[in-house]
Amino acid sequence: MKIKISGISKMLFLSIAFSMSLLVVRFVYSHTFDYRFYGWNTFLAVIPYITSIALLKLRKINAFAIFLILIWLLFFPNAPYLITDILHYEERPPVPFWYDILLVISATWNGVMLGFVSLMNIETFLSKFLKPFWISIFEFLSLFLCSYGVFIGRFLRFNSWDIVTDPAYLAYTSAHHILLPQRYPKLWMFTFLFAVLLFLFYFTLKNLPKLAERK
């Protein structure tokens, strides 16, 4: 059986391979495992992309399709989460600072593209069954929930597995955030501003082909 790989998947693979190559060379050169978290975080960021590709192969909304969408939504924050890994950047000799900057930027790019292309795939699937208005609502909610997920992952140290390993504590914490928002101004301010940033990134990227056609 021949497996067809799309052009965008090939480009994403090359981009990830470039970042991982930078990481391996860094390990060898420095004799340390600094920034090793990029390997695991990139793997987690690939999951929503793979899930979205699997969804595109379905022809109708059924229980399996809903399951895939939920899995995608659960792991979606792991993609833009790579943006916040810039907080770990610092000059770490003997590796030149410019080399680590390239590593951080390339990993950030991977996270942004994996997340946004996966969202476009989800949108393509849903557009077969839903009107544009509801697609837009889904996009906004997805990016907002994604921003919330990034915050609780980065600053409260939750991860996607907690919905299985410790769902009660996750639900309890989230309920507090929602029911008592005045107690968590940092959380909601970050969520709102990061969501705006993702909106700007996503809708700019999404509309680039249309802008090119107008020239």
Sine and cosine of phi, psi and omega as CSV:
sin_phi,cos_phi,sin_psi,cos_psi,sin_omega,cos_omega
0.00,0.00,0.82,-0.57,-0.03,-1.00
-1.00,0.05,0.80,-0.61,0.00,-1.00
-0.99,-0.12,0.85,-0.53,0.01,-1.00
-1.00,0.00,0.78,-0.63,0.02,-1.00
-0.93,-0.37,0.82,-0.57,-0.05,-1.00
-0.93,0.36,0.30,-0.95,0.02,-1.00
-0.88,0.47,-0.65,0.76,-0.01,-1.00
-0.92,0.38,-0.57,0.82,0.04,-1.00
-0.91,0.41,-0.63,0.78,0.04,-1.00
-0.90,0.44,-0.68,0.74,0.00,-1.00
-0.92,0.40,-0.64,0.77,0.04,-1.00
-0.91,0.41,-0.62,0.78,0.05,-1.00
-0.89,0.46,-0.68,0.73,0.02,-1.00
-0.89,0.45,-0.65,0.76,0.00,-1.00
-0.90,0.43,-0.69,0.72,0.03,-1.00
-0.91,0.41,-0.66,0.75,0.02,-1.00
-0.87,0.48,-0.62,0.78,0.04,-1.00
-0.88,0.47,-0.73,0.68,-0.01,-1.00
-0.90,0.45,-0.69,0.72,-0.01,-1.00
-0.92,0.38,-0.53,0.85,0.06,-1.00
-0.91,0.41,-0.69,0.73,0.07,-1.00
-0.85,0.52,-0.65,0.76,-0.04,-1.00
-0.92,0.39,-0.71,0.71,-0.01,-1.00
-0.90,0.43,-0.70,0.72,0.03,-1.00
-0.87,0.50,-0.61,0.79,0.02,-1.00
-0.90,0.44,-0.68,0.73,0.04,-1.00
-0.83,0.55,-0.75,0.66,-0.07,-1.00
-0.92,0.40,-0.70,0.72,-0.07,-1.00
-0.93,0.36,-0.67,0.75,-0.12,-0.99
-1.00,-0.05,-0.25,0.97,-0.08,-1.00
0.86,0.51,0.51,0.86,0.08,-1.00
-0.72,-0.69,0.17,-0.99,0.06,-1.00
-0.91,-0.42,0.56,0.83,0.08,-1.00
-0.86,0.51,0.58,-0.81,0.01,-1.00
0.92,0.40,0.30,0.95,0.01,-1.00
-0.90,0.44,-0.36,0.93,0.00,-1.00
-0.88,0.48,-0.36,0.93,0.01,-1.00
-0.90,0.44,-0.50,0.86,0.03,-1.00
-0.90,0.44,-0.77,0.63,-0.01,-1.00
-0.93,0.37,-0.69,0.72,-0.02,-1.00
-0.90,0.43,-0.57,0.82,0.06,-1.00
-0.93,0.36,-0.63,0.78,0.08,-1.00
-0.85,0.53,-0.72,0.70,0.02,-1.00
-0.90,0.44,-0.56,0.83,-0.01,-1.00
-0.95,0.32,-0.41,0.91,0.00,-1.00
-0.97,0.25,-0.46,0.89,-0.07,-1.00
-0.84,0.54,-0.76,0.65,0.02,-1.00
-0.88,0.47,-0.54,0.84,0.02,-1.00
-0.92,0.39,-0.73,0.69,0.02,-1.00
-0.89,0.46,-0.64,0.77,0.02,-1.00
-0.89,0.46,-0.65,0.76,-0.01,-1.00
-0.92,0.39,-0.57,0.82,0.04,-1.00
-0.92,0.40,-0.66,0.75,0.04,-1.00
-0.89,0.46,-0.61,0.79,0.00,-1.00
-0.91,0.41,-0.60,0.80,-0.02,-1.00
-0.88,0.48,-0.41,0.91,-0.04,-1.00
-0.98,0.17,-0.19,0.98,0.00,-1.00
-1.00,0.09,0.49,-0.87,-0.06,-1.00
-0.95,-0.30,-0.09,1.00,0.01,-1.00
-0.46,-0.89,0.32,-0.95,0.06,-1.00
-1.00,0.08,0.93,-0.37,0.05,-1.00
-0.74,-0.67,-0.17,-0.99,-0.04,-1.00
-0.87,0.48,-0.61,0.80,-0.01,-1.00
-0.93,0.36,-0.62,0.79,0.03,-1.00
-0.90,0.44,-0.69,0.73,0.03,-1.00
-0.90,0.44,-0.64,0.77,0.05,-1.00
-0.86,0.50,-0.71,0.71,0.00,-1.00
-0.90,0.43,-0.64,0.77,0.02,-1.00
-0.90,0.44,-0.65,0.76,0.03,-1.00
-0.92,0.40,-0.65,0.76,0.06,-1.00
-0.89,0.45,-0.69,0.73,0.04,-1.00
-0.86,0.51,-0.74,0.68,-0.03,-1.00
-0.89,0.46,-0.58,0.82,0.00,-1.00
-0.92,0.39,-0.65,0.76,-0.07,-1.00
-0.99,-0.11,-0.16,0.99,-0.03,-1.00
-0.80,0.60,-0.67,0.74,-0.01,-1.00
-0.88,0.47,-0.35,0.94,-0.01,-1.00
-0.91,0.42,-0.40,0.92,-0.01,-1.00
-0.96,0.28,-0.88,0.48,0.03,-1.00
-0.94,0.35,-0.22,0.98,0.10,-1.00
-0.84,0.55,-0.51,0.86,0.02,-1.00
-0.87,0.50,-0.42,0.91,0.05,-1.00
-0.88,0.48,-0.65,0.76,-0.08,-1.00
-0.97,0.24,-0.18,0.98,0.06,-1.00
-0.91,0.41,-0.17,0.98,0.08,-1.00
-0.88,0.47,-0.35,0.94,0.03,-1.00
-0.90,0.45,-0.36,0.93,0.00,-1.00
-1.00,0.07,-0.10,0.99,-0.08,-1.00
-0.95,0.32,0.73,-0.69,0.17,-0.99
-0.32,-0.95,0.36,-0.93,0.00,-1.00
-0.94,0.35,0.83,-0.56,-0.07,-1.00
-0.76,-0.65,1.00,0.06,0.03,-1.00
-0.85,0.52,0.49,-0.87,0.21,0.98
-1.00,0.01,0.07,1.00,-0.01,-1.00
-0.97,0.25,0.77,-0.64,0.01,-1.00
-0.86,0.50,0.57,-0.82,-0.04,-1.00
-0.88,0.47,-0.56,0.83,-0.04,-1.00
-0.92,0.38,-0.51,0.86,0.02,-1.00
-0.92,0.39,-0.70,0.71,0.02,-1.00
-0.92,0.39,-0.53,0.85,0.08,-1.00
-0.88,0.47,-0.68,0.73,0.05,-1.00
-0.88,0.48,-0.66,0.75,0.02,-1.00
-0.88,0.47,-0.74,0.68,-0.03,-1.00
-0.90,0.44,-0.69,0.72,-0.02,-1.00
-0.91,0.41,-0.68,0.73,-0.03,-1.00
-0.91,0.41,-0.64,0.77,0.03,-1.00
-0.92,0.39,-0.63,0.78,0.05,-1.00
-0.88,0.47,-0.70,0.72,0.03,-1.00
-0.86,0.51,-0.67,0.74,0.02,-1.00
-0.87,0.50,-0.70,0.71,-0.01,-1.00
-0.89,0.46,-0.71,0.71,0.00,-1.00
-0.88,0.48,-0.74,0.67,-0.07,-1.00
-0.94,0.33,-0.67,0.74,0.04,-1.00
-0.86,0.50,-0.68,0.74,-0.01,-1.00
-0.93,0.37,-0.74,0.67,-0.09,-1.00
-0.95,0.31,-0.62,0.78,0.04,-1.00
-0.92,0.40,-0.60,0.80,0.04,-1.00
-0.90,0.43,-0.63,0.78,0.05,-1.00
-0.90,0.43,-0.63,0.78,0.07,-1.00
-0.89,0.46,-0.61,0.79,0.04,-1.00
-0.91,0.42,-0.68,0.73,0.04,-1.00
-0.88,0.47,-0.68,0.74,0.02,-1.00
-0.88,0.47,-0.68,0.74,0.02,-1.00
-0.87,0.50,-0.68,0.74,0.02,-1.00
-0.91,0.41,-0.75,0.66,-0.06,-1.00
-0.93,0.38,-0.46,0.89,-0.03,-1.00
-0.90,0.44,-0.28,0.96,0.05,-1.00
-0.96,0.26,-0.31,0.95,-0.13,-0.99
-0.80,-0.60,-0.34,0.94,-0.07,-1.00
-0.88,-0.47,0.43,-0.90,0.06,-1.00
-0.97,0.26,0.40,-0.92,-0.03,-1.00
-0.80,0.60,-0.59,0.81,-0.01,-1.00
-0.85,0.53,-0.72,0.69,-0.04,-1.00
-0.95,0.30,-0.48,0.88,0.09,-1.00
-0.90,0.43,-0.69,0.73,0.01,-1.00
-0.90,0.44,-0.66,0.75,0.05,-1.00
-0.87,0.49,-0.68,0.73,0.01,-1.00
-0.89,0.46,-0.66,0.75,0.01,-1.00
-0.88,0.48,-0.75,0.66,-0.03,-1.00
-0.89,0.45,-0.70,0.71,0.01,-1.00
-0.90,0.44,-0.65,0.76,0.00,-1.00
-0.88,0.47,-0.71,0.70,-0.02,-1.00
-0.94,0.35,-0.57,0.82,0.03,-1.00
-0.93,0.36,-0.73,0.68,0.04,-1.00
-0.90,0.44,-0.57,0.82,0.05,-1.00
-0.88,0.48,-0.70,0.72,0.00,-1.00
-0.90,0.44,-0.63,0.78,0.07,-1.00
-0.90,0.44,-0.68,0.73,0.02,-1.00
-0.89,0.46,-0.60,0.80,0.03,-1.00
-0.90,0.44,-0.66,0.75,-0.02,-1.00
-0.90,0.44,-0.78,0.62,-0.07,-1.00
-0.93,0.36,-0.39,0.92,0.08,-1.00
-0.97,0.23,-0.70,0.72,-0.07,-1.00
-0.97,0.24,-0.72,0.69,-0.16,-0.99
-0.98,-0.21,-0.44,0.90,0.03,-1.00
-0.96,-0.26,-0.06,1.00,0.11,-0.99
0.90,0.43,0.49,0.87,0.19,-0.98
-0.98,0.20,0.33,-0.94,0.13,-0.99
-0.65,-0.76,0.13,-0.99,-0.10,-1.00
-0.88,0.48,-0.45,0.89,-0.05,-1.00
-0.96,0.28,-0.29,0.96,-0.07,-1.00
-0.91,0.42,-0.37,0.93,0.03,-1.00
-0.93,0.38,-0.33,0.95,0.05,-1.00
-0.98,-0.22,-0.71,0.71,-0.09,-1.00
-0.98,0.18,-0.52,0.85,-0.03,-1.00
-0.53,-0.85,0.86,0.51,-0.08,-1.00
-0.91,0.42,-0.52,0.86,-0.03,-1.00
-0.90,0.43,-0.71,0.70,-0.02,-1.00
-0.93,0.37,-0.63,0.78,0.03,-1.00
-0.89,0.46,-0.71,0.70,0.01,-1.00
-0.90,0.43,-0.66,0.76,0.01,-1.00
-0.89,0.46,-0.71,0.71,0.00,-1.00
-0.90,0.43,-0.73,0.69,-0.01,-1.00
-0.90,0.43,-0.61,0.79,0.03,-1.00
-0.88,0.48,-0.65,0.76,0.05,-1.00
-0.88,0.47,-0.68,0.74,-0.01,-1.00
-0.88,0.47,-0.62,0.78,-0.07,-1.00
-0.98,0.18,-0.68,0.73,-0.08,-1.00
-0.99,0.17,-0.41,0.91,-0.01,-1.00
-0.79,-0.61,0.87,0.50,-0.09,-1.00
-0.89,0.46,-0.46,0.89,-0.03,-1.00
-0.91,0.42,-0.32,0.95,0.01,-1.00
-1.00,0.09,-0.18,0.98,-0.10,-0.99
-0.77,-0.64,0.85,0.53,-0.03,-1.00
-0.89,0.46,-0.61,0.79,0.01,-1.00
-0.89,0.46,-0.70,0.72,-0.02,-1.00
-0.87,0.50,-0.78,0.62,-0.10,-0.99
-0.96,0.27,-0.49,0.87,0.08,-1.00
-0.92,0.38,-0.71,0.71,0.06,-1.00
-0.88,0.48,-0.73,0.68,-0.03,-1.00
-0.85,0.53,-0.71,0.70,-0.02,-1.00
-0.91,0.42,-0.76,0.65,-0.06,-1.00
-0.93,0.37,-0.62,0.78,0.02,-1.00
-0.93,0.37,-0.59,0.81,0.07,-1.00
-0.89,0.45,-0.67,0.74,0.05,-1.00
-0.87,0.50,-0.70,0.72,0.03,-1.00
-0.86,0.51,-0.72,0.69,0.01,-1.00
-0.90,0.43,-0.63,0.78,0.06,-1.00
-0.85,0.53,-0.74,0.68,-0.03,-1.00
-0.89,0.46,-0.72,0.69,0.03,-1.00
-0.86,0.52,-0.79,0.62,-0.14,-0.99
-0.91,0.41,-0.76,0.65,-0.08,-1.00
-0.96,0.27,-0.41,0.91,0.15,-0.99
-0.93,0.38,-0.75,0.66,0.01,-1.00
-0.88,0.48,-0.66,0.75,-0.05,-1.00
-0.92,0.40,-0.54,0.84,-0.08,-1.00
-0.99,-0.13,0.00,1.00,0.02,-1.00
-0.84,0.54,-0.71,0.71,0.03,-1.00
-0.86,0.50,-0.60,0.80,0.01,-1.00
-0.92,0.39,-0.64,0.77,0.01,-1.00
-0.91,0.41,-0.60,0.80,0.01,-1.00
-0.92,0.40,-0.57,0.82,-0.01,-1.00
-0.93,0.37,-0.46,0.89,-0.06,-1.00
-0.97,0.22,-0.28,0.96,-0.03,-1.00
-0.96,0.26,0.00,0.00,0.00,0.00
